[in-house]
Amino acid sequence: MTTPPLATLSAGSVRGTLDDGIRRFLGLPYAAAPFGPDRFRAPRPATGWEGVREATAFGPTAPQLPYPGAIGELLGSVRIEGDDILTANVWAPEDAVAAPVLLWIHGGALERGTAALPLYDGTAFARAGIVFVSINYRLGSEGFSVLDGAPRNLGLQDAAAALAWVHREIAAFGGDAGQITVMGESAGGAIVAGLLAQDRSRALIARAIIESGPLEAQPPRKAGRVSVQLAKRLGIRPERDAFAAVSPEALLEARRQHAAGSSPLGGAPGFQFAIDAESLPRSPHEVLPDIDTPLLIGSNTDEYRLWFPPAALDAISEVKLLAARLALRIPRAAVRSYRAEFPTASTGEVFGQLATDVLLRAPLTRVARARTAPTYVYEFAWPSPVRDLRAAHALELGFVFDSLDDPETQRLAGTDAPQALAAEMHAAWIAFVKTGDPGWPAYGPERRTRLFDTTSETVPQRRTTGLDLLPA
């Protein structure tokens, strides 16, 4: 009979599980439960415990609602009840000693997601000799409200507390605190960028991976529009005490009504980082060019096809494209460039490519061009056969985690995705975590980009003419 593994942390001892040479410890509190008097407050250290704490189940998930509509059929969710939502999970090789560490931060538009999704299992990374850590953090109104009397960017502050916890405790699992790579996708990528923009957090990070992550924080007034509108809907003021008097469930319902019918480029405002002297003094897109942290960053060719279902794309007329162009200050020449690049694309598809590049590809390109530190750029281009998603947002995750047989991956990629591509991407991410080099040349003046497809190659970055025409 296998003896369950033990680890001794600052707060007490924990007992995990051991399977096929991989130790797993789940639901480890890195901060106190952010409810009661700690609601809408900065994260506090977790309380210690006596004896041995069982670490065999994921901790509770942050308050959230499942994805609505068509996107909810493609992106799963997990709900685990309870207040201790600020927890970490560790997968470590049984014989790990001073092993490199990978801290994974999930996405979900800052209001959905959890580390408990089976897709985010860290076993494959642990088998490669990496100590893998995943975390939960506060979401939506609980994590990203802009309120009088409350600290800002609480979800980002949670991630910073988790990073500090990893730095402090990871040796107990055989990890090297001097070799921490932080990785995130979508909103998780934005949080990685936010951590790099904080001096205290950046000092703990050896390398960083940003997959399809927005890079810009907003002035408090703009970031706070969602909080002001929710307060108005609830008949309260946008203040800490008023929001703390409303249950998490009531806040979620108000947000559900508020966001109905919205998209990444229209409708009700979403949650965003706020520029803040304490938690985020400068927007990440301003900081990333000047820091020396090695960076792996990229996007998917057709990000927009997850955000906009085919019927929504078909409904985008020339008039709607013109309105979007004017609202986003996109010059007419940019639209002409995209039409030339995608000659068979519909008006909706041109709009979608513009949306992808305004939100993600153009900002990451400007950062990559400005950096002198090691920077590796990728584009994931493999087209999924599911619902004509093509290379949609989040599709690369099943390849990065080498988990093509996972039901969550198959929702997006189908059952026949190329295993060779998954093995290639997974190996590249492992190489970057271990050495800072994923196996292709740095971006540099030649704008070298790894194009991941059925047949992958390193090429000059594509569509730069259109990208250069988009507003900064």
C-alpha positions in Angstrom: 0.0 0.0 0.0 1.4 3.4 -1.0 2.0 5.8 1.9 0.4 9.2 1.3 3.0 11.9 1.0 3.3 14.6 3.7 4.6 18.2 3.4 5.3 20.7 6.1 4.2 24.3 5.4 4.4 27.4 7.5 0.7 27.0 8.5 1.0 23.3 9.3 1.4 19.9 7.8 -0.6 18.5 4.8 -1.3 15.0 3.5 -1.7 14.5 -0.3 -1.9 11.6 -2.6 0.8 9.7 -4.6 0.0 8.2 -8.0 2.5 6.8 -10.5 5.4 8.8 -9.0 3.5 12.1 -8.9 2.6 13.7 -5.5 -0.6 15.8 -5.5 -1.8 18.3 -2.8 -5.1 20.0 -3.4 -7.0 22.9 -1.7 -4.0 24.4 0.2 -5.0 27.8 1.6 -2.6 30.6 0.5 -4.8 33.3 2.1 -7.8 33.6 4.4 -11.3 33.2 3.2 -12.3 36.7 1.7 -15.8 36.9 3.2 -17.3 38.3 6.4 -15.2 41.2 7.7 -12.6 40.3 5.0 -14.9 40.8 2.1 -13.7 43.5 -0.3 -10.5 43.7 1.6 -6.9 42.8 0.6 -6.0 39.2 1.1 -4.8 38.2 4.6 -2.6 35.3 5.6 -4.4 32.0 6.1 -4.8 30.7 9.7 -2.6 27.8 10.7 -3.9 24.5 11.9 -3.0 21.7 14.3 -2.2 18.2 13.2 -2.2 17.1 9.6 -4.6 18.7 7.1 -6.0 16.5 4.3 -5.1 17.9 0.9 -7.0 15.5 -1.4 -9.8 17.7 -2.8 -10.0 21.0 -4.6 -11.0 24.0 -2.6 -14.2 25.9 -3.1 -14.6 27.9 -6.3 -15.0 31.7 -6.4 -18.6 32.9 -6.8 -19.5 32.9 -10.5 -22.2 31.9 -13.0 -21.7 29.3 -15.8 -21.0 30.6 -19.3 -24.3 31.6 -21.0 -25.6 30.5 -24.4 -23.5 29.0 -27.1 -20.2 29.6 -25.4 -21.5 27.7 -22.4 -21.7 24.6 -24.6 -18.0 24.9 -25.4 -16.5 26.0 -22.0 -17.3 24.0 -19.0 -17.5 25.1 -15.4 -17.1 23.5 -11.9 -18.8 24.7 -8.8 -17.6 23.7 -5.3 -19.4 25.3 -2.4 -17.6 27.0 0.5 -15.8 30.2 1.6 -12.1 29.1 1.5 -11.7 30.1 -2.2 -8.1 31.3 -2.0 -6.4 28.0 -2.4 -3.5 26.5 -4.4 -3.0 23.0 -5.8 0.4 21.3 -6.3 1.6 18.4 -8.5 5.2 17.4 -7.9 7.5 14.6 -9.0 8.0 12.2 -6.1 11.8 12.7 -6.3 11.7 16.5 -7.0 14.7 18.5 -5.5 15.1 22.1 -6.4 12.9 21.5 -9.5 11.6 24.4 -11.7 8.2 25.6 -10.8 5.2 26.6 -13.0 2.4 28.7 -11.5 -0.8 28.4 -13.6 -3.5 31.2 -13.5 -6.8 30.3 -15.2 -8.8 32.6 -17.5 -12.5 33.5 -17.7 -12.8 37.2 -18.4 -12.0 38.0 -14.8 -15.4 36.6 -13.8 -15.4 32.9 -14.5 -13.1 29.9 -14.2 -11.4 27.7 -11.7 -8.3 25.7 -11.2 -10.5 22.7 -10.5 -11.2 22.1 -14.2 -9.8 18.7 -15.2 -8.1 20.3 -18.2 -5.8 22.1 -15.8 -4.4 18.9 -14.3 -0.7 19.3 -13.7 0.3 15.7 -14.1 1.9 16.0 -17.5 4.1 18.9 -16.4 5.1 17.1 -13.2 6.1 14.0 -15.2 8.5 16.3 -17.1 10.2 17.2 -13.8 8.3 20.5 -13.0 6.5 21.3 -9.8 3.1 22.6 -11.1 0.9 24.9 -9.1 -2.6 26.2 -9.9 -4.6 28.8 -8.0 -8.1 30.3 -7.6 -8.6 34.0 -7.1 -11.6 36.3 -6.5 -13.7 37.0 -9.6 -16.2 39.5 -10.9 -17.6 42.0 -8.4 -15.8 40.3 -5.5 -12.4 40.6 -7.2 -12.5 43.6 -9.6 -15.0 46.2 -8.4 -13.9 49.8 -8.2 -15.5 51.0 -4.9 -15.0 53.8 -2.5 -13.4 52.5 0.6 -12.2 49.2 -0.9 -8.8 48.3 -2.3 -8.6 47.9 -6.0 -7.7 44.9 -8.2 -8.4 42.4 -5.4 -8.2 39.4 -7.7 -4.8 40.5 -8.9 -3.8 41.1 -5.2 -4.9 37.5 -4.6 -2.6 36.2 -7.3 0.2 38.3 -5.9 -0.4 36.7 -2.5 -0.4 33.3 -4.1 2.9 33.9 -5.9 4.4 35.0 -2.6 3.0 31.8 -1.0 4.6 29.7 -3.7 7.9 31.5 -3.3 7.8 30.9 0.5 6.5 27.3 0.5 7.5 25.6 -2.7 10.7 24.0 -1.3 8.4 21.8 0.8 7.3 20.1 -2.4 10.7 20.0 -4.0 10.5 23.2 -6.0 13.1 25.9 -6.5 11.8 29.3 -5.4 14.3 30.9 -7.7 12.9 29.2 -10.8 9.2 30.2 -10.8 7.5 30.7 -14.2 4.1 32.2 -14.1 1.7 31.2 -16.9 -1.9 32.3 -17.7 -4.4 32.3 -20.5 -6.9 35.1 -21.4 -7.7 36.8 -18.1 -5.1 34.6 -16.5 -2.6 36.0 -19.0 -3.7 39.5 -18.0 -3.0 38.6 -14.4 0.5 37.4 -15.3 1.1 40.8 -17.0 -0.3 42.5 -14.0 2.1 40.6 -11.7 5.0 41.5 -14.0 4.0 45.2 -13.7 4.3 45.0 -9.8 7.9 45.4 -8.6 7.4 43.1 -5.6 5.8 40.3 -7.6 8.2 40.7 -10.6 11.1 40.1 -8.3 9.8 36.6 -7.6 9.3 35.6 -11.3 12.0 34.0 -13.3 10.0 33.6 -16.6 6.5 34.3 -17.8 4.0 32.9 -20.3 1.1 35.0 -21.6 -1.4 33.2 -23.8 -4.0 35.5 -25.4 -4.0 37.9 -22.5 -5.1 41.6 -22.6 -2.2 43.8 -21.5 -3.8 47.1 -20.7 -5.2 48.5 -17.4 -7.6 51.4 -17.4 -8.0 54.6 -15.4 -10.2 54.0 -12.3 -13.2 55.9 -13.8 -13.2 53.6 -16.9 -12.5 50.4 -15.0 -15.2 51.3 -12.5 -18.0 51.7 -15.0 -19.3 48.2 -14.4 -19.3 48.8 -10.6 -21.2 52.1 -11.0 -23.8 50.5 -13.3 -24.2 47.5 -11.0 -24.7 49.8 -8.0 -27.4 51.7 -9.9 -29.1 48.5 -10.8 -29.0 47.4 -7.2 -30.1 50.8 -5.9 -26.9 51.3 -3.8 -23.8 53.5 -3.9 -20.6 52.2 -5.4 -19.0 51.9 -2.0 -17.4 49.0 -0.1 -19.9 48.9 2.8 -22.9 49.0 0.4 -21.5 46.1 -1.8 -20.5 44.1 1.3 -24.1 44.2 2.4 -25.3 42.5 -0.8 -24.9 38.7 -1.0 -22.5 37.3 -3.6 -25.5 35.6 -5.2 -27.4 38.9 -5.6 -24.3 40.5 -7.1 -24.0 37.7 -9.6 -27.7 38.0 -10.6 -27.3 41.7 -11.1 -24.3 41.2 -13.3 -26.1 38.5 -15.3 -28.9 40.9 -16.1 -26.5 43.7 -16.7 -24.3 41.7 -19.2 -27.1 40.0 -21.1 -26.4 40.4 -24.9 -23.0 41.9 -24.5 -19.8 40.9 -26.3 -16.1 41.7 -26.0 -16.6 44.8 -28.1 -20.1 46.0 -27.3 -22.8 46.2 -24.7 -22.3 46.4 -21.0 -18.7 47.1 -19.8 -16.7 44.2 -18.3 -14.4 43.9 -15.4 -10.9 45.3 -16.0 -7.7 46.2 -14.0 -7.7 49.7 -12.6 -4.5 51.8 -12.4 -3.9 52.1 -8.7 -0.9 53.4 -6.7 -0.9 50.5 -4.4 -1.7 47.4 -6.5 -1.0 48.5 -10.1 0.8 51.9 -10.5 1.3 51.5 -14.3 -0.5 49.6 -17.0 1.3 46.3 -17.9 1.6 47.3 -21.5 3.8 50.2 -20.4 5.9 48.1 -18.1 6.5 44.9 -20.1 8.8 46.6 -22.7 11.3 47.7 -20.1 11.7 44.6 -17.9 14.3 41.8 -18.3 12.0 38.9 -17.5 12.1 36.3 -20.4 8.6 36.2 -22.0 6.7 33.7 -24.1 3.7 35.4 -25.5 1.2 34.8 -28.3 -2.4 34.5 -29.6 -4.6 32.3 -31.7 -5.4 33.1 -35.4 -9.1 33.2 -35.0 -9.7 34.2 -31.3 -13.0 35.9 -32.2 -14.7 32.7 -33.3 -15.2 31.7 -29.6 -16.7 35.1 -28.7 -19.0 35.5 -31.7 -21.0 32.5 -32.8 -21.6 32.1 -36.6 -25.1 33.6 -36.4 -23.7 36.7 -34.7 -21.0 37.0 -37.4 -23.5 36.7 -40.2 -25.5 39.5 -38.6 -22.7 42.0 -38.8 -23.4 44.3 -41.7 -21.3 47.0 -43.3 -23.1 49.6 -41.2 -22.2 47.7 -38.0 -18.6 47.4 -39.1 -18.5 51.1 -39.8 -19.9 51.9 -36.3 -17.3 49.6 -34.7 -14.5 51.2 -36.7 -15.5 54.7 -35.7 -16.0 53.7 -32.0 -12.6 52.0 -31.9 -10.8 54.7 -34.0 -9.8 52.2 -36.6 -8.7 53.9 -39.8 -10.4 53.0 -43.1 -7.0 52.0 -44.4 -6.8 49.2 -41.7 -10.1 47.8 -42.9 -8.9 47.8 -46.5 -5.7 46.0 -45.4 -7.7 43.3 -43.6 -10.0 42.8 -46.6 -6.9 42.3 -48.8 -5.4 39.9 -46.3 -8.7 37.9 -46.0 -10.2 38.2 -49.6 -12.9 35.6 -49.0 -13.9 36.7 -45.5 -17.4 38.0 -44.8 -18.0 41.4 -43.3 -18.4 39.6 -39.9 -15.2 37.8 -40.2 -13.3 41.0 -41.1 -14.9 42.5 -38.0 -13.8 39.5 -36.0 -10.2 39.7 -37.1 -10.1 43.4 -36.3 -11.5 42.5 -32.8 -8.9 39.9 -32.3 -6.1 42.2 -33.2 -7.3 45.3 -31.4 -7.8 43.4 -28.2 -4.9 41.0 -28.3 -2.5 40.7 -31.2 -1.7 44.4 -31.8 -0.8 45.0 -28.1 1.3 41.9 -27.8 3.1 42.9 -31.0 3.9 46.4 -29.8 5.3 44.9 -26.6 7.4 42.3 -28.4 8.8 44.9 -30.7 9.8 47.2 -27.9 11.5 44.6 -25.7 15.2 43.8 -25.7 14.9 41.0 -23.1 14.4 37.4 -24.5 10.9 37.4 -26.1 9.4 34.5 -27.9 6.2 35.0 -29.9 3.8 32.3 -31.2 0.6 32.1 -33.1 -1.6 29.0 -32.8 -3.2 28.4 -36.2 -4.6 24.8 -36.1 -8.3 25.0 -37.2 -10.7 23.0 -35.1 -13.5 21.2 -37.0 -16.0 21.9 -34.2 -18.6 24.5 -35.2 -16.2 26.2 -37.6 -14.3 27.5 -34.6 -11.0 27.4 -36.5 -8.1 28.5 -34.3 -10.4 30.1 -31.7 -9.7 31.6 -28.3 -8.7 29.0 -25.7 -8.3 26.2 -28.2 -4.5 26.0 -27.6 -5.0 25.0 -23.9 -5.5 21.3 -24.6 -2.3 21.3 -26.6 -0.3 23.1 -24.1 -1.4 20.7 -21.3 -1.1 17.7 -23.7 -4.6 16.7 -22.8 -6.4 16.0 -26.1 -8.4 13.2 -24.5 -9.9 15.4 -21.9 -13.6 16.1 -22.5 -13.1 19.9 -21.9 -10.5 19.9 -24.7 -12.7 17.9 -27.0 -15.5 20.4 -26.7 -13.4 22.8 -28.6 -11.0 20.5 -30.6 -13.0 17.4 -31.3 -11.8 13.9 -31.0 -9.3 13.8 -33.8 -6.9 16.7 -32.9 -3.3 16.0 -33.9 -1.4 14.5 -31.0 2.0 15.4 -32.6 1.1 19.1 -32.3 0.1 18.7 -28.7 3.4 16.9 -27.9 5.3 19.7 -29.8 3.6 22.6 -27.9 3.8 20.9 -24.5 7.5 20.2 -25.0 8.1 23.8 -26.0 6.4 25.1 -22.9 8.4 22.7 -20.8 11.6 23.8 -22.4 10.8 27.4 -21.7 10.0 26.7 -18.0 13.2 24.9 -17.6 15.6 27.0 -19.7 13.9 30.1 -20.9 14.2 29.0 -24.5 11.1 27.2 -26.1 13.2 26.0 -29.1 12.7 28.7 -31.7 14.5 32.0 -32.3 13.6 35.1 -30.3 11.3 37.6 -31.9 13.9 40.3 -32.6 14.0 42.7 -35.6 13.1 39.8 -37.9 9.8 39.4 -36.0 10.3 35.7 -35.9 7.1 33.9 -34.8 6.4 30.2 -34.2 3.3 29.2 -36.2 1.8 26.1 -34.5 -0.3 24.1 -37.0 -0.4 20.6 -38.3 3.0 21.4 -39.8 4.6 24.0 -37.6 7.3 26.5 -38.7 9.1 29.6 -37.6 8.1 32.5 -39.9 8.1 36.4 -39.9 5.0 37.6 -38.0 1.9 37.7 -40.3 -0.5 40.6 -41.0 1.9 43.2 -39.7 0.6 45.8 -42.2 -2.9 45.7 -40.7 -1.5 45.6 -37.2 0.6 48.7 -37.8 -2.5 50.6 -38.8 -4.5 49.9 -35.6 -4.6 52.5 -32.9 -2.3 52.2 -29.9 
